[in-house]
Amino acid sequence: MSSWSSEKSVSTQSSEKKKEEKPMKLEDILQSDIWNVDEDPHIIVDYNKCGSCKTKPCVYLCPAGCYVLSENGIIFSYEGCVECGTCRVICPMEAITWNYPKSGKGIFYRFT
């Protein structure tokens, strides 16, 4: 087999492998990350302001799903936060106080 045909064969195999690979879902990517959760939350929600919000965009737009709508209002859990700041920006009631976690705490991204 000539050098050219063996290179072509390897190239074809690589192309076929790339076609088979599917993009990772956000949930799968987040599963590979590591959190060092601080006992003091880096996000504080003012539930008095939050209660009068009609649209509750944080429930629908937080990529980590840290905000959940319940019968009694919003339940917030900072432990899985990806530190994007979306909640702070989209809150129409300005009910979210957002700070970066303390040094060495929070999410550690592990890209695969």
C-alpha positions in Angstrom: 0.0 0.0 0.0 1.4 3.4 -0.9 1.9 6.1 1.6 -0.8 8.2 0.0 -3.5 5.5 0.3 -2.6 4.7 4.0 -2.9 8.5 4.8 -6.2 8.6 3.0 -7.5 5.6 5.0 -6.5 7.2 8.3 -8.1 10.5 7.2 -11.4 8.7 6.2 -11.5 6.9 9.5 -11.0 10.1 11.4 -13.8 11.8 9.4 -16.2 8.9 10.1 -15.4 9.1 13.8 -16.1 12.8 13.9 -19.4 12.3 12.2 -20.4 9.8 14.9 -19.6 12.1 17.8 -22.6 14.0 19.2 -22.3 17.3 21.0 -22.5 17.0 24.7 -25.6 18.2 26.5 -25.3 21.0 29.1 -26.3 18.5 31.8 -23.5 16.1 30.8 -20.9 18.9 30.8 -22.0 20.1 34.2 -21.6 16.6 35.6 -17.9 16.7 34.8 -17.4 19.9 36.8 -16.5 20.0 40.5 -17.9 22.3 43.2 -16.3 23.3 46.4 -19.4 24.7 48.1 -19.0 27.4 50.8 -21.3 27.2 53.8 -22.0 31.0 53.3 -24.0 31.5 50.1 -22.6 33.9 47.5 -26.1 34.8 46.3 -28.8 36.2 48.6 -32.4 36.3 47.5 -34.8 38.9 49.0 -37.9 36.8 49.2 -40.1 39.8 50.1 -39.3 41.4 46.7 -39.3 38.0 45.0 -42.9 37.3 46.1 -44.4 40.2 44.1 -42.6 39.2 40.9 -45.2 37.9 38.3 -42.8 36.5 35.7 -40.1 34.8 37.8 -37.5 34.7 35.0 -34.9 33.2 37.2 -36.8 29.9 37.3 -36.7 29.7 33.5 -33.3 31.2 32.7 -30.9 29.9 35.3 -28.8 27.4 33.3 -28.0 25.4 36.5 -31.6 25.2 37.6 -30.9 26.8 41.0 -34.3 28.5 41.2 -37.4 26.2 41.4 -41.0 27.4 41.6 -43.1 25.8 44.3 -46.5 26.4 45.8 -45.0 28.7 48.4 -42.9 30.7 46.0 -39.3 30.2 44.8 -36.9 27.8 46.3 -33.3 28.8 45.8 -30.3 26.5 46.1 -26.8 28.1 45.5 -24.9 24.8 45.7 -25.0 24.0 42.0 -24.5 27.6 40.8 -22.3 28.0 37.7 -21.5 31.6 38.6 -22.8 33.1 35.3 -24.7 36.0 36.9 -27.8 35.5 34.8 -30.1 35.7 37.8 -28.7 39.0 38.9 -29.1 40.5 35.4 -32.6 39.2 34.6 -34.3 39.8 38.0 -36.9 42.6 37.4 -37.4 43.1 41.1 -33.7 43.5 41.9 -34.2 40.9 44.6 -30.9 39.1 44.0 -27.6 40.1 45.6 -24.8 38.3 43.8 -21.2 38.1 44.7 -18.4 35.8 43.6 -17.7 33.0 46.0 -14.8 33.3 48.4 -11.4 32.4 46.9 -11.1 28.6 46.4 -14.9 28.1 46.6 -17.5 27.6 44.0 -17.3 25.8 40.7 -14.2 24.4 39.0 -14.8 23.9 35.3 -13.4 20.7 33.9 -13.7 20.8 30.1 -13.6 17.4 28.5 
